[in-house]
């Protein structure tokens, strides 16, 4: 895992024992998975809107900010469920070099 992802994962894990009054992430944990998923959905919508704006304006600053927010909240979701970012990176590594069409077909046939 990259040093940045490792540091974020460690911080997110530490926030599980923090007071909800002392940390935004701790407050999300205290509100539970549904609130975390709501934030993931909100951030995904903001990414979509920022991408549309970036396409027309040529300025990607808002998109990169919103994407960072989305990735962050996805990491919070993983931490809430005790899933390491390494597990996601492993899936991506396994898919590397595979045709997207082949990979998707293998998922649908195995479920």
N, C-alpha and C positions, 0 to 999 in steps of 0.2 A: 504494500500500500504506500502511496506517496506520503512524504513527511507531513504535508498539509492535511491530507485526509486522516492520517493517524492522529495528529494533534487534535483535529476537530472531533474525532471519535472519542478520544480520551476526555476532552472537555464535556462532550454530551453525556458521557457516562458519569462524570463527576456531578453534573447538574441533577442527576436523579436523586441525589441525597441532599440537594440544596433546598432552602426554603423558597416556596413559590413567590414570596415577596422580594427575594434577593436576585432573581434571575428570570428572564423571559422564558428560557427553555424550561426551567423548573416549573414555571407557571403553566406551560403547555403540558408537561408531564402530569401535573396535578389535575388538569382538566380532562385528561384521558385521550385515548386514541382517536375518538371521533373529532375532537377539537384539532388534533394534529392533522388529521386527514382533511378537515375543512380548510386548514391553512395551506396544505398541499394543493388542493383544488383552486383556492383563490390565487395562489402564486402561478399555477399553470395557466389560468385565464389571463393573468397579467403578462405572462410570457407571450401568449398568443397575440394580445393587443400590441405589445411592444414590437413584436416581429413584424406585424402588419405596418406599424409606423416606420420601422427601420427600412422596410422595403420601399416605401414611398419617399422617405426623407433622405435615405442613405446614411443616416446617423444611427449607429448601433449601441450607443452608450446606455440608453434605457434598457435595451434588450439584455445586455450583459449584466446589468444590475438586477433585473428581474430574474434572469436565469440563475444567478448566484442565490437569490432568495429561494427559488424553487429547489435547487440542489440542497441548500441548507435544510429546508423543511423536510425533504426526502430523507436526509441523514437523521433528522430528529425521529422520523417515523421508524426508520430501521433500528435506531437505538431503543426506542420504546418497545420494540418487538424482539430485542436482544439479537439482532442480526448485524453482523459486521459488514462494513463497506467492502471488506475483502471478499465476501461471498458474491457480491454484485460484480466486483472486478473479475472474479474467477469466471463468472458466466460470460462476461464480455470477452475475456481472453479465449475462452472456448469457442466463441463465435467468430473470432478474428480469422479472416481468410475464407470464411464460409460465405457462399452466396446467401443473401438475405432471403431469397425465395426458397432455397433449400432448407435453411435454418427454420423458417416459419413453418414449412410443410412438416418438418420433423416434430415440431411442438404439437401441431394439431393431430398428427397421427398417433402420438404417444399419450394423448389425454383421453 
